[in-house]
Amino acid sequence: MSLEIKLNEAVSMRLLAAEDAPEFFDLIDRNRGSIGRWMDWVAEAQTVEQVAEARRAVWRDYEARTKLELGIIENQRIVGAIGLHGLDDPHGSAELGYWLAQDGQGRGLMTRAARAMLDHGFAEYGLHRVYLTADTANARSIALAERLGMRREGEMKQDVLKPGVGYRDSVLYAVLVEEWRSL
């Protein structure tokens, strides 16, 4: 059981396996500073084996239908990841999460990937609502949410503790299935 979503001839999204861990680890390692600024899990990805174990967990979550995390592939190279977390929420709500290597940014890649992920989440998982949270200083994530037509629902004061930085504020965006269908 596998999943691949084609975005165009050069770009697709697919489940990454443990065999992808060396390439995925290298991508994380090369972008550690830029993605680690926003994502705490980067600190836990210290070895290829840790990344391989995380890929095995992703497959278990996919099979259990609790989480969907796909690698973003451009010209047969992994350039980032995108996922829907909390797919087993009894209220039909899931969180969109994503990251993209620095050299993949600024070309609309994440916008295409996020649109396809939202389409998939609403159609295949019967979601009612998809939301994302972003650090208030993360202008790229905020811009993505707005390009997707998500609605800003509010700001959460000091809701995330970043080691060595302190508490940070986040902004919450969401879109309902009927809003998504009308976009």
N, C-alpha and C positions, 0 to 999 in steps of 0.2 A: 504494500500500500504506500504510494508516494503521491506527491503533489507537485505540479509545475504549472505556473501561470505565465504565459507569454505576453509581454508588453509590446514588443515589436521584434523585428528580425535580430536585433543585437542584444536586447534586454529581456530577461525573464526573472521570475522569482521561484525558488524551489526549496524544499526541505533540505537542510544540510545534514550530512551523516558524519559519523565519527571519522570516516576517511577524509573528510574535508577539513579536519582540525588543523593540520599543519598550515594550509593556506589561510584559513580563517584566523588562526593565532597570529600569523605574520601580519595580516591586515590590521588586527586589533593593536598589535605591538607598534606598528608604524604610525598609528593614529591615536595612540594612548593618551597623549596630552589633550588633543582636541575633543575626543569623546569622553574621556575621563572627567573632564570639567563638568559634564552634565549627567553622567551615568555612573552610579556607584559600583555596579557589577564589574566594571573594568578592572578594579583592584583585585578581584578574585580570579581573573584570567591571567595567571602568571606562568603557566606551562601549557604545552601542547596537550598533555594528558588531561588537565583541568578543562580545556576547551572541548576535547573529545568527550569527556564525561557529560559536559553540558549539552552537547549535541545528542547524546544518547537520551538524556532527560527530555529534550525537546521532542524526540520521536515518541517517548512514552506519553508525554502530554498531548501530542497530536492524536495518538491512538485512543486516548481517554477523552478526547474532545474538550480538554480544559484550557489549552493554550495552542496558538498557532504561531510559529515563528519561522519565517522564510528568509533565506539568503537572497540578496539582490545580486544578480549575475549580469555583467555587461561584457560582451565579447569574450565569453567563457571564463571570466575572472570574477571572483567574489569582490563586490565593492561596498557592501553594507548589509543591513538586516532590517526587517520590519516584522511586527507581530501584533497579534490581538491576545491580550491577557485577560484571564477571568471569564473564559467562554462558558463556564458552568454556572455563572451568576444566575440565580433563580429569577431575577428581574429582567433578564435579556440585555444586560449592559456589559460592555467589554472596554478595555483600555487599549488604545493604539499606542505602540511604542516603535521607535525607529532610530537608526543612525546611518550615516553615510561617510565613507572615507573622504578626506579633504579634496582629493583630486577628482572626486565624482560630483562635487557640489557645484551649484550654479548653472546646471544644464537641464533642469526640470525632471531629473531622474526620480527624485523622491516624490515629487508631486504625482507622477504617473504611477509609481509603486503604491502610494497611499490610496489613490483613487481605486486601483485594482483591489487592494486589500479591503477597503470599505465595501466595494461591490460584492466581494467574496463573503465577507462577514455577514452582511445583511441577507444575501441569497442563500448561502450554504449553512449558516448557523442560526438563522432566524432571529438575529439580533434586533432589538428594539432601539438601542442607543449605543453609540460609540463615543468615547470621550478621550481626551488627552490632557496631560498636565505638562507644563513647561516652566522652567525657571523664568522669572520675569525679565532676566537679562538675556535670555536665549531668543534673540530677534529672528533667527532663521526658523525655529520651531513655531513661533507665533505667526510668522508670515505664512508658513505652510498651512497651519490651521485655518487661517483666513482665506487662502487660495482654495482650500477644500470646501469652503462655505460653512465651516463650523461656526457655531454661535459662542461668543465669549460669555461664560456663565458667572465668572467672578474671580477674585484674587484671594489666595489663601496665605495669610501672614505667617511667616516663620514656620512653615510646615515641613521643611526638609532640613536636616542637620548634615552639613557637608564637613567631613573631617578636615581639620586644619583651616576651615573657612568660617564656620559658624552656621547659624540658621539662615535659610534663604526663603524668599517668597516664591510662590508658584501661581500661575494663571491656569484656569480651567476652561477648556473648550469642549463642545459636544455637538453632535448632530443626531437627530432622530431618523428612523427609517423613512418616514413619510417626507421629511425634509430632503433627505438624500435622493429619493426617487424624483422629487420635483426639481432638483438642480440640473 
